[in-house]
Amino acid sequence: MRFVDVLYSLPSIVFVIVLITTLNGFLARMEKSSDWIQTVKFLALFVGLGAVSWLTMARIVRGQVLSLRTRNFVDASRALGASHTQILLRHILPNVYGIIIVYLTLTVPSIILYESFLSYLGLGIQPPQASLGSLIASGVEQINSVRIYWWLIIFPGTMLATMLLALNFLGDGLRDAFDPREKS
């Protein structure tokens, strides 16, 4: 958990931006095909986002496991001679699955927002591949004093907001569904 604390102290979006710009500088010096470079950039984006998104999940799951291991049903299983693996597979993991699924559905919107932000800045997914952030950035480029193409900004922005709200509502619904203290 000390490693998680060290990574948690870094500003996550700044870490991803530094990782991507460093990789872009390194790849610019290489003489490989354009498709290979785009694939590496695409993978680096998701590796960077994944490297910072699991930290809070690790803290939450660790806290839940530490709470569960002192419960009576784990003590009873230990008294009956169950091994650590059996206790983990039969008692701890089934009680943690709900928390993992709920937190995952609440983490996905923040990752989508990070990716859209990075694509808007030009550090994420680049055309001809599509991202909501790159679509919004291309819409902003079309704004001029003669004619404003408002739909190039409004529709991707509305889609991004709708998707983030829908995933947050899904996470809230799953949290309510998996809550053992909820009265049916």
C-alpha angles and dihedrals in degrees: 000000000000088000089052090049092052092050091043090057091060118087100253101213091045089051091053092046092051091047093051096044091048090050091046090053091049094047092048089066094051122090102219133127119287093239092056092050092049090051092050091048090049092050092044090054092055094040089053093047091045092049091061102032099065096058099085090042089055092052093048094047092045091052091049093048091049088051094047097048091065094051122113097245090058091048090049092050091048090049090052089057103259116161123237090257093052092049090048095048099039104035115013103042097046089053093048098045093082093052092048094050094046094047091046091056089049092048097050093070092054091050090050089050092049091049092048091049092050091047090050089054090049095249098101132052112351130207134298082045112070129233129163090239093052090046090053090046091052089049091052089052089057094059112109138155095258102051131005115211094205095170091065088066104029099053098049090041092050091047091051093049092045092049093048092048092047093051091047091051089048090052092049091049092049090048090054091045094050096042106115092199093056113112113230 
